[in-house]
C-alpha cells in the first residue's frame, strides 16, 4: 500500500518550496534547514534509484556478498528487516510503485515461499546469532498474503534469527480489504504497528484517483485494530492530488483528527505518467499548483499541532506521548529506509522483489521484476540487482544522522 511519493523537499526543478533545494540527493542534503536535514537524508537514500542512475549493476552480487561478509564478522549485531510484498487487489491511479494488481493465489503463494528461501539464504551469509530490532512489511499491502502465508514468513524469520518480544514490527494494510481476523492474526504474530492509507476523504478526489475509502470505513478499521491490540495506528495522507482544495482538505483533516490516530504521515503526489502509466488516467489540469500544495501542507501542520501532535521531520506527526516524540529530545530519534524510529542504528536488509537495504552506508536493490528475483533464488543467488557503495560524503552524513545527532529534529 505504501507508494513512492515525492517528499516535500524533493520537488520538480523550478518548484522548490520554502526556499529549499529543488532536487535532493546525498550531496544536496546539506542545503536543507537543520530541522529537515536528518529526515531528508534517509528519504533521499530511498529515492536513489531515481536520483543516482549510475548504481552499479555489474558488480552488485559481489558487492552485496562483501557487505554481508563484513556483517558476518560482527556476530550478535542486531539487524532491521524491510520486506516488500508487491501485491495489491487493484492499482490506484496515483501509484508509481512496482506493484502487481489482482494476482492469482498461486503467484502470491510462490512469492511467500521464495521469501522464506531468501531469509534462509541471508542467514547463511550473516549467521543466525542476531536479534531483529525492526521488521516492516510494505509493498503493496500485507493483507494480500493469507494468514498461513504470513505465519509461514514469520516462522522462517524466527528460524533464521531472534524476534524479541519488544521488536518494532509494523505492517502496511489496505483498509478496504483488511479483516478483523487478519488484524488479529498480525497482532498475534507480534506486529504492534499498522499503517492504513487514506490519501483524502473528499469524494471527488477519491473518484479522480480510483481509490474509494470512506470515513466510516477508516474509522471502523482503526477501531478494529485497537481492539486487536495494535499499539500504534498510522494514517497516511497525500497532498497534490487532483481536485484538492483548501476547503476539502480542511474537512479531511477534521475528520482524520477525530479518529485520533497515533501517527499521521504526509506525502506529496508526483505526477510522472511516462514512468507510471496508470497516471495517464489522471487529468493533469486538475492537479493543484505549487502555491495550493504549500497552503495544504501549512494547513496540515497547523491542524496537527493544534490537535496535540508533535512534528517529526518534515512529513510525520505523532501524539505527544509517542515513542518518537519522547526519543527526539533525548537524541535517540533517527530515520532509516523504513521511516523514523527510536531503535538503534543497525544494518537494514531489504527482502523481496524490489527490496532495498543499507549496510554501513552502502545501498542494495533487489530485482524488482518477479521473474528475475525468482530466478536468482532458484540458483541460490542473492537476488540483488544494483549496488551503490557509500562515498565518503554519504558515509559522513549517514554517520552524522544515525550516530545520535538527531537534535536537528527538535
Helices and strands as residue ranges (DSSP letters): G 29-31, H 34-46, H 48-51, H 60-72, E 79-85, E 87-88, E 100-101, H 105-126, E 132-139, G 142-144, H 147-160, E 168-173, H 180-188, E 193-199, H 203-209, H 215-228, E 232-239, H 246-258, E 263-268, G 277-281, G 284-286, H 290-306, E 309-312, E 316-319, H 323-329, E 334-335, E 340-341, E 347-351, E 356-359, E 362-366, H 370-378, E 384-388, H 392-402, G 406-409
